Amino acid sequence: MALDGVVGSDLPMVLGVVTVAAIFIVLANLVVDILYGIVDPRVRHS
């Protein structure tokens, strides 16, 4: 989709794909950080 948007100069499509990808990456990092704290209690904040 992003490639089609770039080729077709469809800026809203490219911005939408980038925004969704960024949100997914941020949520994935949040989940990993939370799970890491549960799995390894040594990294918990006091």
mmCIF file of the N, C-alpha and C atoms, coordinates in Angstrom:
data_MODEL
# 
_entry.id   MODEL 
# 
loop_
_atom_site.group_PDB 
_atom_site.id 
_atom_site.type_symbol 
_atom_site.label_atom_id 
_atom_site.label_alt_id 
_atom_site.label_comp_id 
_atom_site.label_asym_id 
_atom_site.label_entity_id 
_atom_site.label_seq_id 
_atom_site.pdbx_PDB_ins_code 
_atom_site.Cartn_x 
_atom_site.Cartn_y 
_atom_site.Cartn_z 
_atom_site.occupancy 
_atom_site.B_iso_or_equiv 
_atom_site.pdbx_formal_charge 
_atom_site.auth_seq_id 
_atom_site.auth_comp_id 
_atom_site.auth_asym_id 
_atom_site.auth_atom_id 
_atom_site.pdbx_PDB_model_num 
ATOM 1   N N  . MET A 1 1  ? 0.819  -1.188  0.000  1.00 0.00 ? 1  MET A N  1 
ATOM 2   C CA . MET A 1 1  ? 0.000  0.000   0.000  1.00 0.00 ? 1  MET A CA 1 
ATOM 3   C C  . MET A 1 1  ? 0.862  1.251   0.000  1.00 0.00 ? 1  MET A C  1 
ATOM 4   N N  . ALA A 1 2  ? 1.883  1.250   0.857  1.00 0.00 ? 2  ALA A N  1 
ATOM 5   C CA . ALA A 1 2  ? 2.748  2.430   0.943  1.00 0.00 ? 2  ALA A CA 1 
ATOM 6   C C  . ALA A 1 2  ? 3.461  2.662   -0.386 1.00 0.00 ? 2  ALA A C  1 
ATOM 7   N N  . LEU A 1 3  ? 3.919  1.601   -1.009 1.00 0.00 ? 3  LEU A N  1 
ATOM 8   C CA . LEU A 1 3  ? 4.607  1.736   -2.291 1.00 0.00 ? 3  LEU A CA 1 
ATOM 9   C C  . LEU A 1 3  ? 3.658  2.275   -3.360 1.00 0.00 ? 3  LEU A C  1 
ATOM 10  N N  . ASP A 1 4  ? 2.431  1.775   -3.382 1.00 0.00 ? 4  ASP A N  1 
ATOM 11  C CA . ASP A 1 4  ? 1.448  2.294   -4.331 1.00 0.00 ? 4  ASP A CA 1 
ATOM 12  C C  . ASP A 1 4  ? 1.158  3.762   -4.063 1.00 0.00 ? 4  ASP A C  1 
ATOM 13  N N  . GLY A 1 5  ? 1.130  4.156   -2.805 1.00 0.00 ? 5  GLY A N  1 
ATOM 14  C CA . GLY A 1 5  ? 0.895  5.549   -2.453 1.00 0.00 ? 5  GLY A CA 1 
ATOM 15  C C  . GLY A 1 5  ? 2.028  6.453   -2.890 1.00 0.00 ? 5  GLY A C  1 
ATOM 16  N N  . VAL A 1 6  ? 3.259  5.968   -2.736 1.00 0.00 ? 6  VAL A N  1 
ATOM 17  C CA . VAL A 1 6  ? 4.420  6.762   -3.159 1.00 0.00 ? 6  VAL A CA 1 
ATOM 18  C C  . VAL A 1 6  ? 4.441  6.899   -4.671 1.00 0.00 ? 6  VAL A C  1 
ATOM 19  N N  . VAL A 1 7  ? 4.216  5.788   -5.365 1.00 0.00 ? 7  VAL A N  1 
ATOM 20  C CA . VAL A 1 7  ? 4.236  5.817   -6.830 1.00 0.00 ? 7  VAL A CA 1 
ATOM 21  C C  . VAL A 1 7  ? 3.116  6.702   -7.360 1.00 0.00 ? 7  VAL A C  1 
ATOM 22  N N  . GLY A 1 8  ? 1.948  6.643   -6.729 1.00 0.00 ? 8  GLY A N  1 
ATOM 23  C CA . GLY A 1 8  ? 0.817  7.421   -7.181 1.00 0.00 ? 8  GLY A CA 1 
ATOM 24  C C  . GLY A 1 8  ? 0.714  8.797   -6.550 1.00 0.00 ? 8  GLY A C  1 
ATOM 25  N N  . SER A 1 9  ? 1.730  9.207   -5.799 1.00 0.00 ? 9  SER A N  1 
ATOM 26  C CA . SER A 1 9  ? 1.744  10.512  -5.113 1.00 0.00 ? 9  SER A CA 1 
ATOM 27  C C  . SER A 1 9  ? 0.513  10.706  -4.236 1.00 0.00 ? 9  SER A C  1 
ATOM 28  N N  . ASP A 1 10 ? 0.119  9.645   -3.534 1.00 0.00 ? 10 ASP A N  1 
ATOM 29  C CA . ASP A 1 10 ? -1.047 9.691   -2.652 1.00 0.00 ? 10 ASP A CA 1 
ATOM 30  C C  . ASP A 1 10 ? -0.556 9.917   -1.223 1.00 0.00 ? 10 ASP A C  1 
ATOM 31  N N  . LEU A 1 11 ? -0.352 11.187  -0.869 1.00 0.00 ? 11 LEU A N  1 
ATOM 32  C CA . LEU A 1 11 ? 0.230  11.534  0.423  1.00 0.00 ? 11 LEU A CA 1 
ATOM 33  C C  . LEU A 1 11 ? -0.601 11.048  1.608  1.00 0.00 ? 11 LEU A C  1 
ATOM 34  N N  . PRO A 1 12 ? -1.931 11.190  1.612  1.00 0.00 ? 12 PRO A N  1 
ATOM 35  C CA . PRO A 1 12 ? -2.694 10.675  2.760  1.00 0.00 ? 12 PRO A CA 1 
ATOM 36  C C  . PRO A 1 12 ? -2.527 9.165   2.974  1.00 0.00 ? 12 PRO A C  1 
ATOM 37  N N  . MET A 1 13 ? -2.396 8.408   1.894  1.00 0.00 ? 13 MET A N  1 
ATOM 38  C CA . MET A 1 13 ? -2.180 6.964   2.018  1.00 0.00 ? 13 MET A CA 1 
ATOM 39  C C  . MET A 1 13 ? -0.835 6.682   2.679  1.00 0.00 ? 13 MET A C  1 
ATOM 40  N N  . VAL A 1 14 ? 0.203  7.372   2.236  1.00 0.00 ? 14 VAL A N  1 
ATOM 41  C CA . VAL A 1 14 ? 1.535  7.168   2.802  1.00 0.00 ? 14 VAL A CA 1 
ATOM 42  C C  . VAL A 1 14 ? 1.545  7.570   4.275  1.00 0.00 ? 14 VAL A C  1 
ATOM 43  N N  . LEU A 1 15 ? 0.952  8.706   4.613  1.00 0.00 ? 15 LEU A N  1 
ATOM 44  C CA . LEU A 1 15 ? 0.901  9.147   6.007  1.00 0.00 ? 15 LEU A CA 1 
ATOM 45  C C  . LEU A 1 15 ? 0.116  8.162   6.867  1.00 0.00 ? 15 LEU A C  1 
ATOM 46  N N  . GLY A 1 16 ? -0.962 7.630   6.347  1.00 0.00 ? 16 GLY A N  1 
ATOM 47  C CA . GLY A 1 16 ? -1.749 6.649   7.095  1.00 0.00 ? 16 GLY A CA 1 
ATOM 48  C C  . GLY A 1 16 ? -0.971 5.381   7.369  1.00 0.00 ? 16 GLY A C  1 
ATOM 49  N N  . VAL A 1 17 ? -0.278 4.881   6.359  1.00 0.00 ? 17 VAL A N  1 
ATOM 50  C CA . VAL A 1 17 ? 0.499  3.650   6.531  1.00 0.00 ? 17 VAL A CA 1 
ATOM 51  C C  . VAL A 1 17 ? 1.629  3.876   7.532  1.00 0.00 ? 17 VAL A C  1 
ATOM 52  N N  . VAL A 1 18 ? 2.324  5.006   7.436  1.00 0.00 ? 18 VAL A N  1 
ATOM 53  C CA . VAL A 1 18 ? 3.420  5.300   8.355  1.00 0.00 ? 18 VAL A CA 1 
ATOM 54  C C  . VAL A 1 18 ? 2.895  5.468   9.781  1.00 0.00 ? 18 VAL A C  1 
ATOM 55  N N  . THR A 1 19 ? 1.759  6.131   9.936  1.00 0.00 ? 19 THR A N  1 
ATOM 56  C CA . THR A 1 19 ? 1.184  6.332   11.262 1.00 0.00 ? 19 THR A CA 1 
ATOM 57  C C  . THR A 1 19 ? 0.772  5.006   11.895 1.00 0.00 ? 19 THR A C  1 
ATOM 58  N N  . VAL A 1 20 ? 0.115  4.157   11.139 1.00 0.00 ? 20 VAL A N  1 
ATOM 59  C CA . VAL A 1 20 ? -0.295 2.852   11.658 1.00 0.00 ? 20 VAL A CA 1 
ATOM 60  C C  . VAL A 1 20 ? 0.926  2.014   12.023 1.00 0.00 ? 20 VAL A C  1 
ATOM 61  N N  . ALA A 1 21 ? 1.958  2.047   11.198 1.00 0.00 ? 21 ALA A N  1 
ATOM 62  C CA . ALA A 1 21 ? 3.176  1.293   11.490 1.00 0.00 ? 21 ALA A CA 1 
ATOM 63  C C  . ALA A 1 21 ? 3.841  1.811   12.763 1.00 0.00 ? 21 ALA A C  1 
ATOM 64  N N  . ALA A 1 22 ? 3.890  3.122   12.920 1.00 0.00 ? 22 ALA A N  1 
ATOM 65  C CA . ALA A 1 22 ? 4.513  3.704   14.116 1.00 0.00 ? 22 ALA A CA 1 
ATOM 66  C C  . ALA A 1 22 ? 3.737  3.346   15.377 1.00 0.00 ? 22 ALA A C  1 
ATOM 67  N N  . ILE A 1 23 ? 2.418  3.388   15.307 1.00 0.00 ? 23 ILE A N  1 
ATOM 68  C CA . ILE A 1 23 ? 1.587  3.017   16.462 1.00 0.00 ? 23 ILE A CA 1 
ATOM 69  C C  . ILE A 1 23 ? 1.808  1.544   16.818 1.00 0.00 ? 23 ILE A C  1 
ATOM 70  N N  . PHE A 1 24 ? 1.886  0.700   15.802 1.00 0.00 ? 24 PHE A N  1 
ATOM 71  C CA . PHE A 1 24 ? 2.127  -0.723  16.044 1.00 0.00 ? 24 PHE A CA 1 
ATOM 72  C C  . PHE A 1 24 ? 3.474  -0.945  16.728 1.00 0.00 ? 24 PHE A C  1 
ATOM 73  N N  . ILE A 1 25 ? 4.506  -0.241  16.278 1.00 0.00 ? 25 ILE A N  1 
ATOM 74  C CA . ILE A 1 25 ? 5.837  -0.405  16.858 1.00 0.00 ? 25 ILE A CA 1 
ATOM 75  C C  . ILE A 1 25 ? 5.855  0.065   18.310 1.00 0.00 ? 25 ILE A C  1 
ATOM 76  N N  . VAL A 1 26 ? 5.212  1.199   18.587 1.00 0.00 ? 26 VAL A N  1 
ATOM 77  C CA . VAL A 1 26 ? 5.174  1.716   19.958 1.00 0.00 ? 26 VAL A CA 1 
ATOM 78  C C  . VAL A 1 26 ? 4.425  0.751   20.872 1.00 0.00 ? 26 VAL A C  1 
ATOM 79  N N  . LEU A 1 27 ? 3.288  0.231   20.422 1.00 0.00 ? 27 LEU A N  1 
ATOM 80  C CA . LEU A 1 27 ? 2.527  -0.717  21.238 1.00 0.00 ? 27 LEU A CA 1 
ATOM 81  C C  . LEU A 1 27 ? 3.295  -2.022  21.452 1.00 0.00 ? 27 LEU A C  1 
ATOM 82  N N  . ALA A 1 28 ? 3.985  -2.485  20.422 1.00 0.00 ? 28 ALA A N  1 
ATOM 83  C CA . ALA A 1 28 ? 4.780  -3.709  20.559 1.00 0.00 ? 28 ALA A CA 1 
ATOM 84  C C  . ALA A 1 28 ? 5.899  -3.511  21.576 1.00 0.00 ? 28 ALA A C  1 
ATOM 85  N N  . ASN A 1 29 ? 6.560  -2.358  21.541 1.00 0.00 ? 29 ASN A N  1 
ATOM 86  C CA . ASN A 1 29 ? 7.612  -2.075  22.521 1.00 0.00 ? 29 ASN A CA 1 
ATOM 87  C C  . ASN A 1 29 ? 7.048  -1.994  23.927 1.00 0.00 ? 29 ASN A C  1 
ATOM 88  N N  . LEU A 1 30 ? 5.878  -1.407  24.093 1.00 0.00 ? 30 LEU A N  1 
ATOM 89  C CA . LEU A 1 30 ? 5.248  -1.314  25.404 1.00 0.00 ? 30 LEU A CA 1 
ATOM 90  C C  . LEU A 1 30 ? 4.923  -2.698  25.953 1.00 0.00 ? 30 LEU A C  1 
ATOM 91  N N  . VAL A 1 31 ? 4.364  -3.555  25.119 1.00 0.00 ? 31 VAL A N  1 
ATOM 92  C CA . VAL A 1 31 ? 4.022  -4.909  25.550 1.00 0.00 ? 31 VAL A CA 1 
ATOM 93  C C  . VAL A 1 31 ? 5.282  -5.685  25.935 1.00 0.00 ? 31 VAL A C  1 
ATOM 94  N N  . VAL A 1 32 ? 6.333  -5.552  25.144 1.00 0.00 ? 32 VAL A N  1 
ATOM 95  C CA . VAL A 1 32 ? 7.576  -6.260  25.445 1.00 0.00 ? 32 VAL A CA 1 
ATOM 96  C C  . VAL A 1 32 ? 8.168  -5.765  26.759 1.00 0.00 ? 32 VAL A C  1 
ATOM 97  N N  . ASP A 1 33 ? 8.151  -4.452  26.990 1.00 0.00 ? 33 ASP A N  1 
ATOM 98  C CA . ASP A 1 33 ? 8.678  -3.916  28.246 1.00 0.00 ? 33 ASP A CA 1 
ATOM 99  C C  . ASP A 1 33 ? 7.881  -4.418  29.446 1.00 0.00 ? 33 ASP A C  1 
ATOM 100 N N  . ILE A 1 34 ? 6.577  -4.455  29.331 1.00 0.00 ? 34 ILE A N  1 
ATOM 101 C CA . ILE A 1 34 ? 5.736  -4.940  30.431 1.00 0.00 ? 34 ILE A CA 1 
ATOM 102 C C  . ILE A 1 34 ? 5.988  -6.424  30.678 1.00 0.00 ? 34 ILE A C  1 
ATOM 103 N N  . LEU A 1 35 ? 6.028  -7.211  29.622 1.00 0.00 ? 35 LEU A N  1 
ATOM 104 C CA . LEU A 1 35 ? 6.274  -8.644  29.777 1.00 0.00 ? 35 LEU A CA 1 
ATOM 105 C C  . LEU A 1 35 ? 7.669  -8.924  30.321 1.00 0.00 ? 35 LEU A C  1 
ATOM 106 N N  . TYR A 1 36 ? 8.635  -8.115  29.932 1.00 0.00 ? 36 TYR A N  1 
ATOM 107 C CA . TYR A 1 36 ? 9.995  -8.310  30.431 1.00 0.00 ? 36 TYR A CA 1 
ATOM 108 C C  . TYR A 1 36 ? 10.056 -8.072  31.935 1.00 0.00 ? 36 TYR A C  1 
ATOM 109 N N  . GLY A 1 37 ? 9.312  -7.099  32.411 1.00 0.00 ? 37 GLY A N  1 
ATOM 110 C CA . GLY A 1 37 ? 9.252  -6.855  33.849 1.00 0.00 ? 37 GLY A CA 1 
ATOM 111 C C  . GLY A 1 37 ? 8.569  -7.976  34.602 1.00 0.00 ? 37 GLY A C  1 
ATOM 112 N N  . ILE A 1 38 ? 7.609  -8.627  33.970 1.00 0.00 ? 38 ILE A N  1 
ATOM 113 C CA . ILE A 1 38 ? 6.912  -9.747  34.610 1.00 0.00 ? 38 ILE A CA 1 
ATOM 114 C C  . ILE A 1 38 ? 7.797  -10.991 34.623 1.00 0.00 ? 38 ILE A C  1 
ATOM 115 N N  . VAL A 1 39 ? 8.476  -11.253 33.521 1.00 0.00 ? 39 VAL A N  1 
ATOM 116 C CA . VAL A 1 39 ? 9.293  -12.456 33.399 1.00 0.00 ? 39 VAL A CA 1 
ATOM 117 C C  . VAL A 1 39 ? 10.565 -12.368 34.244 1.00 0.00 ? 39 VAL A C  1 
ATOM 118 N N  . ASP A 1 40 ? 11.192 -11.194 34.266 1.00 0.00 ? 40 ASP A N  1 
ATOM 119 C CA . ASP A 1 40 ? 12.452 -11.028 34.992 1.00 0.00 ? 40 ASP A CA 1 
ATOM 120 C C  . ASP A 1 40 ? 12.263 -9.986  36.092 1.00 0.00 ? 40 ASP A C  1 
ATOM 121 N N  . PRO A 1 41 ? 11.983 -10.419 37.311 1.00 0.00 ? 41 PRO A N  1 
ATOM 122 C CA . PRO A 1 41 ? 11.675 -9.472  38.392 1.00 0.00 ? 41 PRO A CA 1 
ATOM 123 C C  . PRO A 1 41 ? 12.851 -8.578  38.779 1.00 0.00 ? 41 PRO A C  1 
ATOM 124 N N  . ARG A 1 42 ? 14.065 -8.872  38.347 1.00 0.00 ? 42 ARG A N  1 
ATOM 125 C CA . ARG A 1 42 ? 15.220 -8.044  38.694 1.00 0.00 ? 42 ARG A CA 1 
ATOM 126 C C  . ARG A 1 42 ? 15.152 -6.665  38.038 1.00 0.00 ? 42 ARG A C  1 
ATOM 127 N N  . VAL A 1 43 ? 14.388 -6.504  36.973 1.00 0.00 ? 43 VAL A N  1 
ATOM 128 C CA . VAL A 1 43 ? 14.342 -5.224  36.256 1.00 0.00 ? 43 VAL A CA 1 
ATOM 129 C C  . VAL A 1 43 ? 13.170 -4.347  36.680 1.00 0.00 ? 43 VAL A C  1 
ATOM 130 N N  . ARG A 1 44 ? 12.421 -4.765  37.681 1.00 0.00 ? 44 ARG A N  1 
ATOM 131 C CA . ARG A 1 44 ? 11.282 -3.971  38.141 1.00 0.00 ? 44 ARG A CA 1 
ATOM 132 C C  . ARG A 1 44 ? 11.761 -2.693  38.802 1.00 0.00 ? 44 ARG A C  1 
ATOM 133 N N  . HIS A 1 45 ? 10.982 -1.625  38.625 1.00 0.00 ? 45 HIS A N  1 
ATOM 134 C CA . HIS A 1 45 ? 11.294 -0.353  39.261 1.00 0.00 ? 45 HIS A CA 1 
ATOM 135 C C  . HIS A 1 45 ? 10.832 -0.388  40.711 1.00 0.00 ? 45 HIS A C  1 
ATOM 136 N N  . SER A 1 46 ? 11.593 0.244   41.576 1.00 0.00 ? 46 SER A N  1 
ATOM 137 C CA . SER A 1 46 ? 11.237 0.235   42.993 1.00 0.00 ? 46 SER A CA 1 
ATOM 138 C C  . SER A 1 46 ? 10.400 1.440   43.371 1.00 0.00 ? 46 SER A C  1 
# 
